[in-house]
Structures are given as structure tokens and as C-alpha cells.
Amino acid sequence: MAKNLNKIGQIAHKILMEPWITEEATRIGELNKYIFRVSSRSNKKQIKKAVEDVYKVDVASVNIINIPSKKRMRGRIAGWKSGYKKAIITVKEGGKIEFFEGK
């Protein structure tokens, strides 16, 4: 059983790449909503399960935003800024996710 729990944790950390910490994300954190950068191959069910397993909270809903790649110029050299996927997680009342523990 412990081997199975360890496998779930490893998968969850591949799905949830990092928390998205900005002024806007901090402001909506007061409304029990949290933003994460997630794997581009993940879906809503996988993201919900990963958040529940890692942070031990009940998730009410998951909204996904796909940010497309963008063309960038540096002088005459053209390149691309990679796209990514963000998820807005709404936690049920009474639940809270702490990103900055110890302060």
C-alpha cells in the first residue's frame, strides 16, 4: 500500500509543476481559489486528484487556461516563447492551501 501512495505522489508532482504566485493570484487566494502551472498533457480530473493528494483539501472545481506560444524578436533573430497551461483550483469552504509555511 505504501508503494502505491508513493506512486500517486510522484504522478501528482509531475502534473502540478509550480504554484502561480502573483499579486492577482494572492488576491483571489482570499476567495479560496489558487492558481498552478500544470503539465500541458493533464486534464481536469488529473489536476483535481493531484491537488487533493498533495495538499489534502477538497476541490470544488477546476478551470483550465491554455496560454499559446508567442513569437518574439531579439534584434533580427526571431524565436518563440513557449506556451503553458494554468489551472485555477477552487477549494471548498474550510479548506486552505499554504504556500509559504514558517512565516
DSSP file (Angstrom, degrees, kcal/mol; ACC not computed):
  #  RESIDUE AA STRUCTURE BP1 BP2  ACC     N-H-->O    O-->H-N    N-H-->O    O-->H-N    TCO  KAPPA ALPHA  PHI   PSI    X-CA   Y-CA   Z-CA
    1    1 A M     >        0   0    0      0, 0.0     4,-1.9     0, 0.0     5,-0.2   0.000 360.0 360.0 360.0 -41.0    0.0    0.0    0.0
    2    2 A A  H  >  +     0   0    0      1,-0.2     4,-2.0     2,-0.2     5,-0.2   0.852 360.0  55.6 -63.3 -33.7    2.8    2.4    0.8
    3    3 A K  H  > S+     0   0    0      1,-0.2     4,-1.7     2,-0.2    -1,-0.2   0.890 106.7  50.3 -65.1 -38.6    4.3    1.8   -2.6
    4    4 A N  H  > S+     0   0    0      2,-0.2     4,-1.9     1,-0.2    -2,-0.2   0.894 109.4  50.5 -66.6 -41.3    1.0    2.8   -4.2
    5    5 A L  H  X S+     0   0    0     -4,-1.9     4,-2.0     1,-0.2    -1,-0.2   0.877 108.8  52.2 -64.4 -38.0    0.9    6.1   -2.2
    6    6 A N  H  X S+     0   0    0     -4,-2.0     4,-1.9     1,-0.2    -1,-0.2   0.883 108.2  51.6 -64.7 -38.3    4.4    6.9   -3.2
    7    7 A K  H  X S+     0   0    0     -4,-1.7     4,-2.1     2,-0.2    -2,-0.2   0.898 107.8  51.6 -65.6 -40.9    3.5    6.4   -6.9
    8    8 A I  H  X S+     0   0    0     -4,-1.9     4,-2.5     1,-0.2    -1,-0.2   0.909 109.2  51.1 -61.7 -42.2    0.5    8.7   -6.6
    9    9 A G  H  X S+     0   0    0     -4,-2.0     4,-1.8     1,-0.2    -1,-0.2   0.880 109.2  50.2 -63.2 -39.1    2.7   11.4   -5.1
   10   10 A Q  H  X S+     0   0    0     -4,-1.9     4,-0.9     2,-0.2    -1,-0.2   0.902 112.3  46.7 -67.1 -40.5    5.2   11.1   -7.9
   11   11 A I  H >X S+     0   0    0     -4,-2.1     4,-1.6     1,-0.2     3,-0.6   0.904 110.0  54.2 -66.8 -40.7    2.5   11.5  -10.5
   12   12 A A  H 3X S+     0   0    0     -4,-2.5     4,-2.8     1,-0.2    -1,-0.2   0.876 106.0  52.1 -62.2 -38.2    0.9   14.4   -8.7
   13   13 A H  H 3< S+     0   0    0     -4,-1.8    -1,-0.2     1,-0.2    -2,-0.2   0.700 107.6  52.5 -75.0 -17.7    4.2   16.3   -8.7
   14   14 A K  H << S+     0   0    0     -4,-0.9    -1,-0.2    -3,-0.6    -2,-0.2   0.791 113.5  43.8 -80.8 -30.1    4.5   15.8  -12.5
   15   15 A I  H  < S+     0   0    0     -4,-1.6    24,-2.2     1,-0.2     2,-0.9   0.941 111.5  53.7 -77.9 -50.2    1.1   17.2  -13.0
   16   16 A L  E  <  +A   38   0A   0     -4,-2.8    22,-0.2    22,-0.2    -1,-0.2  -0.768  65.8 175.0 -88.0 104.0    1.4   20.2  -10.6
   17   17 A M  E     -     0   0A   0     20,-1.8    -1,-0.2    -2,-0.9    21,-0.2   0.946  59.0 -33.2 -77.9 -49.3    4.6   21.9  -11.8
   18   18 A E  E     -A   37   0A   0     19,-1.5    19,-3.2     2,-0.0    -1,-0.3  -0.970  62.2 -95.9-166.2 153.4    4.5   25.0   -9.5
   19   19 A P  E     -A   36   0A   0      0, 0.0     2,-0.8     0, 0.0    17,-0.3  -0.534  37.4-124.8 -73.8 147.1    2.1   27.4   -7.8
   20   20 A W        -     0   0    0     15,-2.9     2,-0.7    -2,-0.2    15,-0.4  -0.830  31.0-172.1 -95.4 106.0    1.5   30.6   -9.7
   21   21 A I        +     0   0    0     -2,-0.8     2,-0.3     4,-0.1     3,-0.0  -0.866  26.2 127.6-111.4 104.4    2.4   33.4   -7.3
   22   22 A T  S  > S-     0   0    0     -2,-0.7     4,-2.1     1,-0.1     5,-0.2  -0.815  71.9 -93.6-138.1 177.7    1.5   36.9   -8.4
   23   23 A E  H  > S+     0   0    0     -2,-0.3     4,-2.1     2,-0.2     5,-0.1   0.924 126.5  48.1 -62.6 -43.7   -0.5   39.8   -7.0
   24   24 A E  H  > S+     0   0    0      1,-0.2     4,-2.3     2,-0.2     5,-0.2   0.904 111.0  50.3 -64.4 -41.7   -3.7   38.7   -8.7
   25   25 A A  H  > S+     0   0    0      1,-0.2     4,-0.9     2,-0.2    -1,-0.2   0.870 110.7  50.0 -65.4 -36.5   -3.2   35.1   -7.5
   26   26 A T  H  X S+     0   0    0     -4,-2.1     4,-0.6     2,-0.2    -1,-0.2   0.886 109.6  52.1 -67.5 -38.6   -2.7   36.3   -4.0
   27   27 A R  H >< S+     0   0    0     -4,-2.1     3,-1.0     1,-0.2    -2,-0.2   0.916 111.7  44.0 -65.6 -44.2   -5.8   38.4   -4.1
   28   28 A I  H ><>S+     0   0    0     -4,-2.3     5,-1.5     1,-0.2     3,-1.2   0.639  96.5  77.6 -79.0 -10.9   -8.0   35.5   -5.3
   29   29 A G  H ><5S+     0   0    0     -4,-0.9     3,-1.4     1,-0.3    -1,-0.2   0.797  85.8  62.4 -62.2 -27.8   -6.4   33.3   -2.7
   30   30 A E  T <<5S+     0   0    0     -3,-1.0    -1,-0.3    -4,-0.6    -2,-0.2   0.697  98.6  56.0 -68.9 -18.9   -8.7   35.0   -0.2
   31   31 A L  T < 5S-     0   0    0     -3,-1.2    -1,-0.3     2,-0.2    -2,-0.2   0.135 125.6-101.6 -97.2  18.2  -11.7   33.6   -2.2
   32   32 A N  T < 5S+     0   0    0     -3,-1.4    59,-2.9     1,-0.2     2,-0.4   0.817  84.9 127.6  63.0  33.8  -10.4   30.0   -1.8
   33   33 A K  E   < - B   0  90A   0     -5,-1.5     2,-0.4    57,-0.2    -1,-0.2  -0.976  36.0-174.6-120.3 136.2   -9.0   30.0   -5.4
   34   34 A Y  E     - B   0  89A   0     55,-2.7    55,-3.6    -2,-0.4     2,-0.4  -0.972  14.0-142.3-132.4 144.0   -5.4   29.0   -6.1
   35   35 A I  E     + B   0  88A   0    -15,-0.4   -15,-2.9    -2,-0.4     2,-0.3  -0.896  19.6 178.6-112.1 134.5   -3.5   29.1   -9.4
   36   36 A F  E     -AB  19  87A   0     51,-2.3    51,-2.6    -2,-0.4     2,-0.5  -0.966  30.7-127.6-129.2 146.3   -1.0   26.4  -10.5
   37   37 A R  E     -AB  18  86A   0    -19,-3.2   -20,-1.8    -2,-0.3   -19,-1.5  -0.854  43.3-172.2 -86.1 129.2    1.1   25.9  -13.6
   38   38 A V  E     -AB  16  85A   0     47,-2.4    47,-0.7    -2,-0.5   -22,-0.2  -0.743  29.9 -76.8-124.5 167.5    0.3   22.4  -14.7
   39   39 A S    >   -     0   0    0    -24,-2.2     3,-1.3    -2,-0.2    -1,-0.1  -0.342  37.7-129.0 -61.4 141.4    1.5   19.8  -17.2
   40   40 A S  T 3  S+     0   0    0      1,-0.3    -1,-0.1    43,-0.1    46,-0.1   0.666 107.1  52.5 -70.2 -14.8    0.3   20.5  -20.7
   41   41 A R  T 3  S+     0   0    0     44,-0.1    -1,-0.3     2,-0.1     2,-0.1   0.451  88.3 103.8 -97.9  -1.8   -1.0   17.0  -21.0
   42   42 A S    <   -     0   0    0     -3,-1.3     2,-0.2   -27,-0.1    -4,-0.1  -0.427  54.5-152.7 -83.0 156.3   -3.0   16.9  -17.9
   43   43 A N     >  -     0   0    0     -2,-0.1     4,-2.3     1,-0.0     5,-0.2  -0.650  34.7 -92.0-118.6 178.9   -6.8   17.2  -17.7
   44   44 A K  H  > S+     0   0    0      1,-0.2     4,-2.5    -2,-0.2     5,-0.2   0.877 122.4  51.0 -62.3 -40.8   -9.2   18.5  -15.0
   45   45 A K  H  > S+     0   0    0      2,-0.2     4,-2.2     1,-0.2    -1,-0.2   0.908 111.9  47.1 -65.2 -41.7   -9.7   15.1  -13.3
   46   46 A Q  H  > S+     0   0    0      2,-0.2     4,-2.3     1,-0.2    -2,-0.2   0.898 112.9  49.0 -65.6 -40.9   -6.0   14.5  -13.0
   47   47 A I  H  X S+     0   0    0     -4,-2.3     4,-2.4     2,-0.2     5,-0.2   0.920 110.9  50.1 -65.5 -43.8   -5.4   18.0  -11.7
   48   48 A K  H  X S+     0   0    0     -4,-2.5     4,-2.2     1,-0.2    -2,-0.2   0.929 112.5  46.7 -60.2 -46.2   -8.2   17.7   -9.1
   49   49 A K  H  X S+     0   0    0     -4,-2.2     4,-2.2     1,-0.2    -1,-0.2   0.892 111.8  51.6 -63.5 -40.6   -6.8   14.3   -7.9
   50   50 A A  H  X S+     0   0    0     -4,-2.3     4,-2.6     2,-0.2     5,-0.3   0.917 111.0  46.5 -64.5 -44.1   -3.3   15.7   -7.7
   51   51 A V  H  X S+     0   0    0     -4,-2.4     4,-2.4     1,-0.2     5,-0.4   0.916 113.3  49.4 -65.2 -42.7   -4.3   18.8   -5.6
   52   52 A E  H  X S+     0   0    0     -4,-2.2     4,-1.0    -5,-0.2    -1,-0.2   0.884 114.7  45.1 -63.9 -37.9   -6.4   16.6   -3.3
   53   53 A D  H  < S+     0   0    0     -4,-2.2    -2,-0.2    -5,-0.2    -1,-0.2   0.903 120.2  37.6 -72.8 -41.7   -3.5   14.1   -2.8
   54   54 A V  H  < S+     0   0    0     -4,-2.6    -2,-0.2    -5,-0.2    -3,-0.2   0.931 129.5  27.3 -78.4 -46.1   -0.7   16.7   -2.3
   55   55 A Y  H  < S-     0   0    0     -4,-2.4    -3,-0.2    -5,-0.3    41,-0.2   0.489  94.2-131.5-100.6  -4.1   -2.5   19.4   -0.2
   56   56 A K     <  +     0   0    0     -4,-1.0     2,-0.3    -5,-0.4    -4,-0.2   0.901  61.9 127.3  55.4  48.0   -5.1   17.2    1.5
   57   57 A V        -     0   0    0     -6,-0.4     2,-0.5    -5,-0.1    -1,-0.2  -0.870  64.7-109.4-126.4 161.6   -8.0   19.6    0.6
   58   58 A D        -     0   0    0     -2,-0.3    34,-2.5    34,-0.1     2,-0.5  -0.839  31.8-144.4 -93.1 126.0  -11.4   19.1   -1.0
   59   59 A V  E     -C   91   0A   0     -2,-0.5    32,-0.3    32,-0.2     3,-0.1  -0.785  16.3-173.6 -94.9 127.9  -11.6   20.6   -4.5
   60   60 A A  E     -     0   0A   0     30,-3.0     2,-0.3    -2,-0.5    31,-0.2   0.892  67.8 -12.1 -84.4 -45.2  -14.9   22.2   -5.6
   61   61 A S  E     -C   90   0A   0     29,-1.4    29,-2.7     2,-0.0     2,-0.4  -0.988  51.6-145.9-154.8 161.7  -13.9   23.0   -9.2
   62   62 A V  E     -C   89   0A   0     -2,-0.3     2,-0.4    27,-0.2    27,-0.2  -0.996  12.1-171.4-132.5 125.8  -11.0   23.2  -11.7
   63   63 A N  E     -C   88   0A   0     25,-2.3    25,-3.1    -2,-0.4     2,-0.4  -0.955  12.2-151.7-115.5 139.3  -10.8   25.7  -14.5
   64   64 A I  E     -C   87   0A   0     -2,-0.4     2,-0.4    23,-0.2    23,-0.2  -0.896   9.0-167.9-116.7 139.6   -8.0   25.4  -17.1
   65   65 A I  E     -C   86   0A   0     21,-3.1    21,-3.0    -2,-0.4     2,-0.6  -0.992   9.2-154.4-125.4 122.8   -6.4   28.2  -19.2
   66   66 A N  E     -C   85   0A   0     -2,-0.4    19,-0.2    19,-0.2    -2,-0.0  -0.877   7.2-158.6 -96.7 118.5   -4.1   27.3  -22.2
   67   67 A I  E     -C   84   0A   0     17,-3.1    17,-1.6    -2,-0.6    -2,-0.0  -0.869  18.0-137.7 -95.7 117.3   -1.6   30.1  -22.9
   68   68 A P        -     0   0    0      0, 0.0     2,-0.1     0, 0.0    16,-0.0  -0.274  23.9 -95.1 -74.1 161.1   -0.4   29.8  -26.5
   69   69 A S        -     0   0    0     14,-0.1     2,-0.4    11,-0.0    13,-0.2  -0.427  42.2-148.1 -70.9 151.5    3.2   30.2  -27.6
   70   70 A K  E     -D   81   0B   0     11,-1.9    11,-3.6    -2,-0.1     2,-0.3  -0.942  12.3-117.1-128.5 145.3    4.2   33.6  -28.8
   71   71 A K  E     -D   80   0B   0     -2,-0.4     2,-0.3     9,-0.2     9,-0.3  -0.620  33.7-171.4 -79.9 135.9    6.7   34.9  -31.4
   72   72 A R  E     -D   79   0B   0      7,-2.8     7,-2.8    -2,-0.3     2,-0.4  -0.963  11.2-150.6-129.4 146.2    9.5   37.1  -30.0
   73   73 A M  E     -D   78   0B   0     -2,-0.3     2,-0.4     5,-0.2     5,-0.2  -0.948  10.2-175.7-116.4 136.2   12.2   39.1  -31.8
   74   74 A R  E >  S-D   77   0B   0      3,-2.7     3,-1.7    -2,-0.4     2,-0.5  -0.853  74.0 -54.8-126.5  94.2   15.6   39.9  -30.4
   75   75 A G  T 3  S-     0   0    0     -2,-0.4     0, 0.0     1,-0.3     0, 0.0  -0.629 119.9 -23.0  70.2-124.4   17.1   42.2  -33.0
   76   76 A R  T 3  S+     0   0    0     -2,-0.5     2,-0.5    -3,-0.1    -1,-0.3   0.481 117.9  99.7 -95.0  -3.5   16.8   40.4  -36.3
   77   77 A I  E <   -D   74   0B   0     -3,-1.7    -3,-2.7     1,-0.0     2,-0.3  -0.733  60.5-154.7 -90.9 123.6   16.6   37.0  -34.7
   78   78 A A  E     +D   73   0B   0     -2,-0.5     2,-0.3    -5,-0.2    -5,-0.2  -0.723  23.0 156.0 -96.5 145.5   13.1   35.5  -34.4
   79   79 A G  E     -D   72   0B   0     -7,-2.8    -7,-2.8    -2,-0.3     2,-0.4  -0.882  34.4-107.9-152.2-176.7   12.2   33.0  -31.8
   80   80 A W  E     -D   71   0B   0     -2,-0.3     2,-0.5    -9,-0.3    -9,-0.2  -0.977  12.0-143.2-127.5 136.6    9.3   31.5  -29.9
   81   81 A K  E     -D   70   0B   0    -11,-3.6   -11,-1.9    -2,-0.4    -2,-0.0  -0.859  39.2-114.3 -92.0 127.7    8.3   31.9  -26.3
   82   82 A S        -     0   0    0     -2,-0.5     2,-0.1   -13,-0.2    -1,-0.0  -0.255  23.9-128.1 -69.0 149.9    6.8   28.6  -25.2
   83   83 A G        -     0   0    0    -14,-0.1     2,-0.3   -17,-0.0   -14,-0.1  -0.379  27.2-175.1 -86.4 171.1    3.2   28.2  -24.2
   84   84 A Y  E     - C   0  67A   0    -17,-1.6   -17,-3.1    -2,-0.1     2,-0.4  -0.935  22.3-112.9-156.9 175.7    1.9   26.6  -21.0
   85   85 A K  E     -BC  38  66A   0    -47,-0.7   -47,-2.4    -2,-0.3     2,-0.3  -0.974  23.0-167.0-123.8 134.1   -1.2   25.6  -19.1
   86   86 A K  E     -BC  37  65A   0    -21,-3.0   -21,-3.1    -2,-0.4     2,-0.4  -0.887   4.8-156.3-116.3 151.0   -2.6   27.1  -15.9
   87   87 A A  E     -BC  36  64A   0    -51,-2.6   -51,-2.3    -2,-0.3     2,-0.7  -0.994   6.9-151.2-127.8 133.0   -5.3   25.8  -13.6
   88   88 A I  E     -BC  35  63A   0    -25,-3.1   -25,-2.3    -2,-0.4     2,-0.5  -0.917  19.0-160.0-102.0 115.6   -7.5   27.7  -11.2
   89   89 A I  E     -BC  34  62A   0    -55,-3.6   -55,-2.7    -2,-0.7     2,-0.6  -0.841   5.5-157.3-100.5 125.0   -8.4   25.5   -8.3
   90   90 A T  E     -BC  33  61A   0    -29,-2.7   -30,-3.0    -2,-0.5   -29,-1.4  -0.915  13.0-153.9-101.8 122.0  -11.4   26.4   -6.2
   91   91 A V  E     - C   0  59A   0    -59,-2.9   -32,-0.2    -2,-0.6     3,-0.1  -0.733  21.7-107.5 -96.6 142.4  -11.3   24.8   -2.8
   92   92 A K    >   -     0   0    0    -34,-2.5     3,-2.0    -2,-0.3   -34,-0.1  -0.222  53.4 -73.5 -64.2 158.2  -14.4   24.0   -0.7
   93   93 A E  T 3  S+     0   0    0      1,-0.3    -1,-0.2     3,-0.0     3,-0.1  -0.216 121.0  27.3 -54.3 137.3  -15.2   26.2    2.3
   94   94 A G  T 3  S+     0   0    0      1,-0.3     2,-0.3    -3,-0.1    -1,-0.3   0.191  97.8 108.0  94.0 -15.8  -12.9   25.5    5.3
   95   95 A G    <   +     0   0    0     -3,-2.0    -1,-0.3   -37,-0.1     2,-0.3  -0.669  43.0 178.8 -94.6 151.2  -10.0   24.3    3.1
   96   96 A K        -     0   0    0     -2,-0.3     2,-0.5   -41,-0.2    -4,-0.0  -0.989  20.9-146.1-152.1 141.9   -6.8   26.2    2.6
   97   97 A I        -     0   0    0     -2,-0.3     2,-0.6   -68,-0.1   -65,-0.1  -0.947  15.0-154.9-109.8 126.1   -3.5   25.7    0.8
   98   98 A E        +     0   0    0     -2,-0.5     3,-0.2     1,-0.2    -2,-0.0  -0.895  20.5 169.6-104.1 118.0   -0.4   27.2    2.4
   99   99 A F  S    S+     0   0    0     -2,-0.6     2,-0.8     1,-0.2    -1,-0.2   0.812  75.6  48.7 -90.2 -36.4    2.4   28.0    0.0
  100  100 A F  S >  S+     0   0    0      2,-0.0     3,-0.5     3,-0.0     2,-0.3  -0.793  74.4 176.0-109.9  88.9    4.6   30.0    2.5
  101  101 A E  T 3   +     0   0    0     -2,-0.8     0, 0.0    -3,-0.2     0, 0.0  -0.673  58.4  40.4 -92.4 148.8    4.8   27.9    5.6
  102  102 A G  T 3         0   0    0     -2,-0.3    -1,-0.2     0, 0.0    -2,-0.0   0.278 360.0 360.0 101.4 -10.0    7.0   29.0    8.5
  103  103 A K    <         0   0    0     -3,-0.5    -2,-0.1     0, 0.0    -3,-0.0   0.354 360.0 360.0-125.7 360.0    6.2   32.8    8.4
